[in-house]
Amino acid sequence: MYVTQWTRLDNAAKIFPPSTTRDDTKVFRFSCELYETVEPEILRHALDLSLEEFPFYRFIIRRGFFWYYFEKSDIQPEVREEYKTPCAPLYDVNRKNLLFELTFYRKRINLEIYHALSDGIGAVEFLKNVVFRYLLEKHRGTIDGNTRLAGNDASDEQRSRDAFDTYYSKEKKSGIPRLPEAYYIKGERFSESRLGIIEGHVSTGAMLKKVHEYNATLSEFLAAVFICSIHEGMKVRDETRPVSIAIPVNLRRFFTTPSARNFFSIINVSHNFSTQGKDFEDVLAQVKLSFKARLAPEEIRERLNHLVALEHALYIKMVPLVVKAPVFKGLLWRAEKGYSATFSNIGKITMPENLAPYIRLFNLFNYTKHPQLCTCSFEDVLSMSFSSPFVNSGIQGSFFRTLTGMGLDLEIISNIAELRETGVPGESGNRGTGG
């Protein structure tokens, strides 16, 4: 078994520790909803087995003189019924604690992860492993014990590998152009840094049929709907600034690696309503052009090299962390001025065919300072989850009304009403209705 006592943070992870606050926890949640109530003891055993294959999840973050780093720990994770608000802090520079937490609520298994540990693709592989082992034990004798989880043949060393370092090359770089300042969404925020969460579920087949009518991909289509939904609440004088959406890109699409750590980049797609038209078709056309340009393999490789080159630069390496940390925080703040909201599409999640009848859906959402949309699909359920710090849910309402206006049949679940009426967070969006 691959064993190491410490390892460096990957390129994407380095920005998270210095910029983490109680108002920006850098935590995201993946959930799997079953058709049956979760049994805690079986879930605990499934987690133990999964950690044997993903030992990197036992690491904690320590602060060194020049960089933060991961250190192996012997902390034993607990499995608890959900007991706190979604995406509450996991990382605390003053405490030794694991960077993930597994909880359950009724039929849902929730995995929360501090973003420095992994990205969404890596996290879903870990959650799939937990669910796989849970169902195999829960239905022993019914499910074939020879069932295998596709893509589960990577070694723990391969899963723990820093893919940024693997694919970094010293090719000449032209640099990344600075983005214009984007339209900034403002509003009253929920107290105590709580999140308003709205989930929408729709038939994957019905959605893809609608998307294909517009000759678009799912990501292009939903990004355009999101941009138009933001525009609905804008004042005319604000239209001179582009509505810009930051979109994480899974770099495993371009570079082959089984790494379960961070391996993503960010692209921005935007639309200026004062110069580029105001109809949905205008927005979608602009979004398509942005996707085509930003996802060109040569641009993806150049961006990876540019970002990794910064940490390899001698003048960065030799600066103490106490100086670097506020600089990184400032760079992140400047980057955030270039986008209005965030959209993350994890894509299609698969499980062995004989396990699918026990699983209703997967979904995810992220702690955020801006409205954020996260999507993923399992079988014929496409989950679209909004998280937002703002009391007003006009953007989310406009987004879902647009889809229903196109003839799509949606199921909507939200904790917004409870947050407004009582100030007490709903149970991860498992109750209530919204729209």
C-alpha positions in Angstrom: 0.0 0.0 0.0 1.2 3.5 -0.9 2.2 5.3 2.4 3.5 8.8 2.8 3.6 11.0 5.9 3.2 14.3 4.2 2.7 15.8 0.7 2.3 19.2 -0.9 -1.0 20.8 -1.7 -1.8 20.7 -5.4 -1.9 23.9 -7.5 -5.6 24.5 -7.1 -5.6 23.7 -3.4 -3.0 26.3 -2.5 -5.4 29.2 -2.7 -8.0 27.7 -0.3 -6.4 27.7 3.2 -5.3 31.4 3.2 -8.7 32.5 1.8 -11.0 30.3 4.1 -13.2 32.2 6.5 -16.4 31.4 8.4 -18.2 33.4 5.7 -16.5 31.5 2.9 -15.8 27.9 4.1 -14.7 26.4 0.8 -16.8 23.3 1.6 -19.0 21.5 -0.9 -21.6 18.7 -0.4 -22.3 15.6 -2.5 -25.4 13.6 -1.6 -26.8 10.3 -2.6 -30.5 9.7 -2.0 -31.6 6.1 -1.6 -35.0 4.6 -1.8 -34.6 3.4 1.8 -33.7 4.8 5.2 -29.9 4.8 5.9 -28.6 2.4 8.5 -25.7 4.1 10.4 -23.7 1.1 11.4 -23.6 -0.3 7.8 -22.7 3.2 6.6 -19.8 3.4 9.1 -18.4 0.1 8.0 -18.7 1.2 4.3 -16.7 4.3 5.1 -14.0 2.3 6.8 -13.6 0.1 3.8 -13.5 3.1 1.4 -10.8 4.8 3.4 -8.6 1.8 2.8 -8.8 2.6 -0.9 -8.7 6.4 -0.4 -6.1 6.8 2.4 -5.5 10.4 1.3 -8.8 11.3 2.9 -7.2 10.8 6.3 -4.8 13.7 5.8 -5.0 17.0 7.6 -3.5 20.4 6.6 -0.6 21.9 8.4 1.0 25.3 8.0 4.7 25.3 7.1 7.2 28.2 6.8 6.8 28.5 3.0 3.6 26.5 2.1 0.7 24.7 3.7 1.0 20.9 3.3 -0.9 17.7 3.9 0.1 15.5 6.8 -1.0 11.9 7.5 -3.2 11.5 10.6 -4.7 8.7 12.6 -7.9 10.6 13.3 -10.9 8.2 13.1 -13.9 9.8 11.2 -17.4 9.6 12.7 -20.6 8.9 10.9 -23.3 11.0 12.4 -26.9 12.0 11.6 -26.9 15.5 10.1 -26.4 17.9 13.0 -25.3 21.3 11.5 -26.0 23.7 8.7 -24.9 22.5 5.2 -21.3 23.3 4.2 -20.3 24.5 7.7 -16.5 25.0 8.2 -14.3 21.9 8.1 -10.9 23.5 8.1 -9.5 25.4 11.1 -5.9 26.5 11.0 -5.8 26.1 14.8 -7.1 22.5 15.0 -6.1 19.1 13.7 -9.2 17.8 12.0 -10.1 15.8 8.9 -11.1 17.6 5.8 -14.3 15.7 5.1 -17.4 14.6 7.0 -19.9 11.8 6.2 -23.4 12.3 7.6 -26.9 11.0 6.9 -30.5 12.2 7.1 -33.4 9.8 6.5 -32.6 8.4 3.0 -29.7 10.7 2.2 -26.0 10.1 2.6 -24.1 13.4 2.7 -20.4 13.8 2.0 -19.0 17.2 2.8 -15.4 18.0 1.7 -13.0 20.9 2.1 -12.1 21.9 -1.4 -8.3 21.8 -0.8 -8.7 18.0 -0.4 -10.5 17.3 -3.7 -12.6 18.6 -6.5 -16.1 17.5 -7.4 -15.0 14.6 -9.7 -12.6 13.2 -7.1 -15.3 13.6 -4.3 -18.0 11.8 -6.3 -15.6 8.8 -6.8 -15.2 8.6 -3.1 -18.9 8.9 -2.4 -19.7 6.3 -5.1 -17.3 3.9 -3.3 -19.0 4.4 0.0 -22.5 3.9 -1.5 -21.3 0.9 -3.4 -19.9 -0.8 -0.3 -23.0 0.2 1.8 -25.4 -1.4 -0.7 -23.4 -4.5 -1.1 -23.4 -5.1 2.7 -27.0 -3.9 3.2 -28.3 -6.3 0.5 -25.9 -9.1 0.9 -27.4 -12.2 -0.7 -29.6 -10.1 -3.0 -26.8 -8.2 -4.8 -24.2 -10.3 -6.6 -21.0 -10.2 -4.4 -18.9 -10.2 -7.6 -20.3 -6.8 -8.6 -17.6 -4.3 -9.4 -17.5 -0.6 -9.5 -16.3 0.7 -12.8 -13.1 2.8 -12.7 -12.3 1.4 -9.2 -9.1 -0.3 -10.2 -6.7 2.6 -9.6 -4.2 2.3 -6.8 -4.2 4.6 -3.8 -0.9 6.1 -5.0 -2.6 7.0 -8.4 -5.6 8.5 -6.6 -3.3 10.5 -4.4 -1.1 11.9 -7.2 -0.8 15.6 -7.9 -2.0 15.7 -11.6 -1.0 19.3 -11.9 2.6 18.5 -11.3 2.4 15.4 -13.6 1.3 17.5 -16.6 3.1 20.7 -16.0 5.6 21.6 -18.8 7.8 24.6 -19.2 6.3 25.7 -22.5 6.3 29.3 -23.4 3.2 31.1 -22.1 1.5 34.2 -23.3 -0.3 34.7 -20.0 -3.9 34.9 -19.0 -5.7 38.1 -19.9 -7.4 40.0 -17.1 -11.1 39.8 -17.3 -13.3 43.0 -17.2 -15.2 43.7 -14.0 -18.4 41.7 -14.1 -21.9 42.7 -12.9 -21.9 42.1 -9.1 -25.0 40.6 -7.5 -26.0 42.3 -4.2 -28.6 41.7 -1.6 -29.6 41.0 2.0 -27.8 37.9 3.3 -29.0 35.1 5.6 -27.8 35.5 9.1 -24.9 33.4 10.6 -23.4 32.7 7.1 -26.2 30.3 6.2 -27.1 29.2 2.7 -30.3 29.2 0.9 -30.6 25.9 -1.1 -33.0 25.1 -3.9 -33.0 21.8 -5.7 -34.7 21.2 -9.0 -35.1 17.6 -10.4 -36.1 17.0 -14.0 -36.1 14.0 -16.4 -32.6 13.8 -17.9 -34.1 12.6 -21.2 -36.6 15.4 -21.4 -34.0 18.0 -20.6 -31.5 16.7 -23.3 -34.3 16.6 -25.8 -35.0 20.3 -25.2 -31.2 21.1 -25.2 -30.8 19.4 -28.6 -33.6 21.6 -30.0 -31.2 24.5 -29.5 -28.3 22.5 -31.0 -26.4 23.0 -27.8 -24.7 21.0 -25.0 -26.3 20.8 -21.6 -23.7 23.1 -20.1 -24.1 25.7 -22.8 -27.8 25.6 -22.5 -28.0 25.9 -18.7 -25.3 28.6 -18.6 -27.4 30.7 -21.0 -30.5 30.2 -18.9 -28.6 31.2 -15.8 -27.2 34.3 -17.4 -30.7 35.3 -18.6 -32.1 34.7 -15.1 -29.5 37.1 -13.6 -30.3 39.7 -16.2 -34.0 39.7 -15.2 -33.0 41.4 -11.9 -30.6 43.9 -13.4 -31.2 47.6 -13.8 -30.6 49.2 -17.2 -27.6 51.1 -15.9 -26.0 47.9 -14.9 -26.1 46.4 -18.4 -22.8 47.9 -19.4 -21.1 45.3 -17.3 -21.1 41.7 -18.6 -22.9 39.0 -16.7 -20.1 36.5 -16.4 -20.3 32.9 -15.2 -17.2 31.1 -13.7 -17.3 27.4 -14.8 -14.9 24.8 -13.4 -13.6 22.5 -16.0 -12.6 18.9 -15.3 -9.0 18.6 -16.6 -9.3 14.8 -16.7 -11.2 15.3 -20.0 -7.9 16.6 -21.5 -5.2 14.8 -19.5 -5.6 11.1 -18.5 -5.3 10.6 -14.7 -7.2 8.7 -12.0 -6.3 11.3 -9.4 -9.0 11.9 -6.8 -7.4 15.2 -5.8 -8.1 18.6 -7.3 -7.5 18.7 -11.1 -9.7 21.5 -12.6 -9.4 24.9 -14.2 -11.8 27.8 -14.4 -13.2 29.3 -17.6 -15.5 32.3 -17.8 -18.4 32.7 -20.2 -20.1 36.1 -20.3 -22.7 38.2 -22.1 -23.0 42.0 -22.3 -26.7 42.8 -22.6 -26.0 46.4 -23.7 -24.1 45.4 -26.9 -24.7 41.7 -27.6 -28.5 41.4 -27.6 -31.1 40.5 -24.9 -32.9 37.5 -26.3 -32.1 34.0 -25.1 -30.9 33.0 -28.5 -28.4 35.9 -28.5 -27.1 34.8 -25.1 -26.8 31.1 -26.1 -24.9 32.0 -29.3 -22.4 34.0 -27.2 -22.1 31.2 -24.7 -21.4 28.7 -27.4 -18.6 30.9 -28.8 -17.1 31.2 -25.3 -17.2 27.5 -24.7 -15.6 26.8 -28.0 -12.7 29.2 -27.5 -12.1 28.5 -23.8 -12.2 24.7 -24.2 -9.7 24.5 -27.0 -7.0 22.0 -25.9 -4.2 24.4 -26.6 -5.8 27.1 -24.3 -6.5 24.5 -21.6 -2.8 23.4 -21.6 -1.5 27.0 -21.7 -3.7 27.9 -18.7 -2.5 24.9 -16.7 1.1 25.7 -17.4 0.6 29.4 -16.5 -1.0 28.6 -13.2 1.6 26.0 -12.2 4.5 28.1 -13.3 3.6 30.7 -10.6 4.2 28.2 -7.8 7.5 27.0 -9.4 8.8 30.6 -9.7 11.8 31.1 -7.4 10.5 34.4 -6.2 7.3 32.7 -5.1 8.9 29.7 -3.5 11.3 31.7 -1.4 8.7 34.1 0.1 7.5 33.0 3.6 3.9 31.9 3.9 3.1 34.8 6.2 3.7 37.1 3.2 2.4 34.8 0.4 -1.0 34.1 2.1 -2.4 37.6 2.0 -1.1 38.0 -1.6 -3.0 34.8 -2.6 -6.1 36.1 -0.9 -5.8 39.3 -2.8 -5.4 37.5 -6.1 -8.6 35.5 -5.4 -10.5 38.6 -4.5 -9.4 40.2 -7.8 -10.4 37.1 -9.8 -13.8 37.0 -8.2 -14.5 40.5 -9.5 -14.4 39.0 -13.0 -17.6 36.9 -12.5 -21.1 37.3 -11.3 -21.9 33.7 -10.4 -20.7 30.1 -10.7 -22.0 27.1 -12.6 -20.5 23.6 -12.1 -21.7 20.6 -14.1 -20.3 17.3 -12.8 -22.0 15.4 -15.6 -23.4 11.8 -15.7 -22.8 9.7 -12.6 -22.9 5.9 -13.1 -23.2 3.0 -10.7 -23.3 -0.8 -11.4 -26.6 -1.7 -13.1 -27.8 -4.0 -10.3 -27.3 -1.2 -7.7 -29.3 1.5 -9.7 -32.7 0.3 -8.4 -31.7 1.2 -4.8 -30.6 4.8 -5.7 -33.0 7.7 -6.5 -30.5 10.4 -7.3 -27.2 12.2 -6.6 -26.9 15.9 -6.1 -24.3 18.5 -5.0 -24.0 22.1 -3.9 -21.3 24.4 -2.7 -20.7 27.1 -0.1 -20.6 30.3 -2.0 -20.4 34.1 -1.8 -22.3 34.4 -5.1 -25.3 32.5 -6.4 -24.0 29.1 -7.6 -25.7 26.4 -9.7 -24.4 22.8 -9.5 -25.7 20.0 -11.7 -25.3 16.2 -12.1 -27.4 13.4 -13.4 -28.0 9.8 -12.4 -30.2 7.5 -14.6 -33.1 9.7 -15.7 -32.9 12.3 -12.9 -31.0 15.5 -13.5 -30.4 17.4 -10.3 -29.9 21.2 -10.5 -29.0 22.7 -7.1 -28.7 26.4 -6.3 -26.8 27.6 -3.3 -26.8 31.3 -2.4 -26.1 33.5 0.6 -28.9 35.9 -0.4 -32.4 36.0 1.0 -33.9 37.0 -2.3 -34.3 34.0 -4.6 -35.4 35.8 -7.7 -32.6 34.4 -9.9 -33.4 30.8 -8.9 -37.1 31.5 -9.5 -36.5 32.9 -12.9 -34.2 30.0 -13.8 -36.8 27.4 -13.0 -39.7 29.4 -14.5 -37.8 29.5 -17.8 -37.4 25.7 -17.8 -41.1 25.1 -16.9 -42.1 27.6 -19.6 -40.3 25.5 -22.1 -42.5 22.5 -21.1 -40.2 20.8 -18.6 -41.8 19.1 -15.6 -39.8 20.0 -12.4 -39.8 18.8 -8.8 -38.6 21.7 -6.6 -37.3 21.3 -3.0 -36.0 24.2 -0.9 -35.0 25.3 2.6 -35.6 29.0 1.8 -39.0 29.4 3.4 -37.7 28.0 6.7 -34.7 30.3 6.7 -36.9 33.3 6.1 -39.6 32.5 8.7 -37.6 31.1 11.6 -34.0 31.8 10.9 -33.4 28.1 11.5 -31.8 26.2 8.6 -33.8 23.5 7.0 -32.5 20.0 6.9 -30.3 20.3 3.7 -33.3 21.1 1.5 -35.0 17.8 2.3 -38.2 19.5 3.3 -40.4 22.3 2.0 -41.3 23.6 -1.4 -40.0 26.5 -3.4 -40.0 27.9 -6.9 
